[in-house]
Amino acid sequence: MDKTYDIVVVGAGIAGISAASELARTGLSVAILEMEHQPGYHATGRSAAILAQSYGNAVIRRLTRASEHFFNAPPTGFTDHPLLSPRPIVHVARPDQAQRLRSQFEESNDDGKLLEWLDAGELAHVAPHLKENYAVCGFLNGAASDIDVNALLQGYLRLFRQAGGELHTARAATGLIYDSGRWTIETAKGRLYGNILINAAGAWAAELGKLAGARDMPLTPMRRSAVVIDAPEGLTVSELPMVIDADEEFYIKPEAGKLMASPGDETPSPPCDAAPDEIDIAICIDRIEKAFGLDVRRIDSKWAGLRSFLPDRTPVCGFDPQVPSFFWLAGQGGYGVQTAPAMAWLAAAIVAHQPPPAALNDFRIAAEALSPARIF
Ligand SMILES: Cc1cc2nc3c(=O)[nH]c(=O)nc-3n(C[C@H](O)[C@H](O)[C@H](O)COP(=O)(O)OP(=O)(O)OC[C@H]3O[C@@H](n4cnc5c(N)ncnc54)[C@H](O)[C@@H]3O)c2cc1C
């Protein structure tokens, strides 16, 4: 290895790859280091693959909106497949949740047009698989989509490689030293050097920060579990909306002719190769059986992944205020796929000491809102 790059990115999830791709395309030499044998092995490869404009806090919603154009019209040569396919989302409330759901609706209906409030009758029409009398109201996001996460990841990688970027898999960054204006990155297979280091290490980002000598980043990886079950006989699932409980106690969506469901768990975890806990799977099945009147006999597959959050549930994107040339790109929580294009543009602009591009300004995304300086 023993080579100096303008930028070394640690982490080949969607955050690292999208930012690396944008940076390589500006003519910088960029390398990505990934400890696993393939990119996207952790959170990125385990997501529910949804783009929901109404999900998350106001900053997340703006980042998602700013990313939509990229998903709908990616650069030439990015992919042969559409990155998005329509998947309406219906948020539903039992009687005890109705008030909370109404507040959510008011808060996340940013332009007053995105979401549609549904009474019980309208809800039964939009989500006919819900058990009768289970929910009393809901709201519809008819503009949400499924994301082809693999096509997104591969598209960014393609452009990255075309621009001369190098992806080094099975190479964990184990030591970081800043000296004479550049980073030395130790790996078991040799050293490499970077003028700027980007920390896109997902659940491991706080640990990587410590290796670099940064202050503790209050990042909490939280486990979220998911299952795939067979569709009930007689129900064609492909056209069904995703259904999310008002308190995110469950969600369920079509997945290649079957149904994918999650209990919406958020269990703090050390960074690891996450696996689902049996109790979370049992809770998931119980909740969806109650809501949909299903009788789940067999679980097709199950998995878990870590969604990493900062206390304000907003990601961090910017240079560390104390450690030189050390850039944080972490804390994407449950929104890292749908916000990746905007986050990558912002990261590339900050690294180049440029103002955020117009595509971000249009959505009033201020770099300060995502800066690590708001935390340290
Ligand atoms: C069940 C579930 C459902 C989700 N649903 C959605 C959804 O519908 N929509 C959405 O937008 N988001 C969703 N998310 C969130 C989304 O998956 C994450 O926000 C996003 O994938 C985070 O990307 P990342 O690149 O930061 O992390 P990761 O994909 O985890 O990548 C970080 C990478 O860094 C590598 N790494 C760490 N330390 C080192 C080191 N020292 N050296 C080298 N490599 C290192 C890791 O191996 C890993 O590959 C979901 C997540 C889960 C778990």
PDBQT file of the ligand as one rigid body, heavy atoms in Angstrom, charges set to zero:
ROOT
HETATM    1  C1  LIG A 401     -33.215  -2.723  10.056  1.00  0.00    +0.000 C 
HETATM    2  C2  LIG A 401     -32.790  -1.384   9.475  1.00  0.00    +0.000 A 
HETATM    3  C3  LIG A 401     -33.675  -0.695   8.667  1.00  0.00    +0.000 A 
HETATM    4  C4  LIG A 401     -33.261   0.530   8.075  1.00  0.00    +0.000 A 
HETATM    5  N1  LIG A 401     -34.119   1.102   7.182  1.00  0.00    +0.000 NA
HETATM    6  C5  LIG A 401     -33.712   2.226   6.514  1.00  0.00    +0.000 A 
HETATM    7  C6  LIG A 401     -34.525   2.792   5.494  1.00  0.00    +0.000 A 
HETATM    8  O1  LIG A 401     -35.613   2.276   5.182  1.00  0.00    +0.000 OA
HETATM    9  N2  LIG A 401     -34.083   3.917   4.866  1.00  0.00    +0.000 N 
HETATM   10  C7  LIG A 401     -32.880   4.495   5.190  1.00  0.00    +0.000 A 
HETATM   11  O2  LIG A 401     -32.533   5.516   4.587  1.00  0.00    +0.000 OA
HETATM   12  N3  LIG A 401     -32.089   3.971   6.137  1.00  0.00    +0.000 NA
HETATM   13  C8  LIG A 401     -32.459   2.852   6.809  1.00  0.00    +0.000 A 
HETATM   14  N4  LIG A 401     -31.665   2.291   7.764  1.00  0.00    +0.000 N 
HETATM   15  C9  LIG A 401     -30.452   3.023   8.161  1.00  0.00    +0.000 C 
HETATM   16  C10 LIG A 401     -29.332   2.864   7.171  1.00  0.00    +0.000 C 
HETATM   17  O3  LIG A 401     -29.152   1.502   6.871  1.00  0.00    +0.000 OA
HETATM   18  C11 LIG A 401     -28.069   3.466   7.791  1.00  0.00    +0.000 C 
HETATM   19  O4  LIG A 401     -28.304   4.805   8.211  1.00  0.00    +0.000 OA
HETATM   20  C12 LIG A 401     -26.927   3.533   6.775  1.00  0.00    +0.000 C 
HETATM   21  O5  LIG A 401     -26.774   2.295   6.132  1.00  0.00    +0.000 OA
HETATM   22  C13 LIG A 401     -25.631   3.921   7.471  1.00  0.00    +0.000 C 
HETATM   23  O6  LIG A 401     -24.595   3.856   6.508  1.00  0.00    +0.000 OA
HETATM   24  P1  LIG A 401     -23.096   3.944   6.954  1.00  0.00    +0.000 P 
HETATM   25  O7  LIG A 401     -22.291   3.882   5.720  1.00  0.00    +0.000 OA
HETATM   26  O8  LIG A 401     -22.917   5.082   7.875  1.00  0.00    +0.000 OA
HETATM   27  O9  LIG A 401     -22.852   2.635   7.870  1.00  0.00    +0.000 OA
HETATM   28  P2  LIG A 401     -22.458   1.129   7.463  1.00  0.00    +0.000 P 
HETATM   29  O10 LIG A 401     -23.249   0.648   6.305  1.00  0.00    +0.000 OA
HETATM   30  O11 LIG A 401     -22.535   0.327   8.717  1.00  0.00    +0.000 OA
HETATM   31  O12 LIG A 401     -20.954   1.258   6.988  1.00  0.00    +0.000 OA
HETATM   32  C14 LIG A 401     -19.895   1.517   7.883  1.00  0.00    +0.000 C 
HETATM   33  C15 LIG A 401     -18.741   0.649   7.406  1.00  0.00    +0.000 C 
HETATM   34  O13 LIG A 401     -17.558   0.992   8.119  1.00  0.00    +0.000 OA
HETATM   35  C16 LIG A 401     -16.779  -0.180   8.222  1.00  0.00    +0.000 C 
HETATM   36  N5  LIG A 401     -15.779   0.023   9.272  1.00  0.00    +0.000 N 
HETATM   37  C17 LIG A 401     -15.995   0.308  10.576  1.00  0.00    +0.000 A 
HETATM   38  N6  LIG A 401     -14.824   0.451  11.243  1.00  0.00    +0.000 NA
HETATM   39  C18 LIG A 401     -13.841   0.259  10.329  1.00  0.00    +0.000 A 
HETATM   40  C19 LIG A 401     -12.423   0.280  10.401  1.00  0.00    +0.000 A 
HETATM   41  N7  LIG A 401     -11.773   0.546  11.548  1.00  0.00    +0.000 N 
HETATM   42  N8  LIG A 401     -11.705   0.033   9.266  1.00  0.00    +0.000 NA
HETATM   43  C20 LIG A 401     -12.338  -0.235   8.091  1.00  0.00    +0.000 A 
HETATM   44  N9  LIG A 401     -13.702  -0.272   7.974  1.00  0.00    +0.000 NA
HETATM   45  C21 LIG A 401     -14.441  -0.011   9.063  1.00  0.00    +0.000 A 
HETATM   46  C22 LIG A 401     -17.806  -1.246   8.551  1.00  0.00    +0.000 C 
HETATM   47  O14 LIG A 401     -17.338  -2.537   8.263  1.00  0.00    +0.000 OA
HETATM   48  C23 LIG A 401     -18.973  -0.824   7.658  1.00  0.00    +0.000 C 
HETATM   49  O15 LIG A 401     -18.984  -1.516   6.421  1.00  0.00    +0.000 OA
HETATM   50  C24 LIG A 401     -32.002   1.076   8.354  1.00  0.00    +0.000 A 
HETATM   51  C25 LIG A 401     -31.116   0.378   9.175  1.00  0.00    +0.000 A 
HETATM   52  C26 LIG A 401     -31.481  -0.842   9.714  1.00  0.00    +0.000 A 
HETATM   53  C27 LIG A 401     -30.501  -1.590  10.567  1.00  0.00    +0.000 C 
ENDROOT
TORSDOF 0
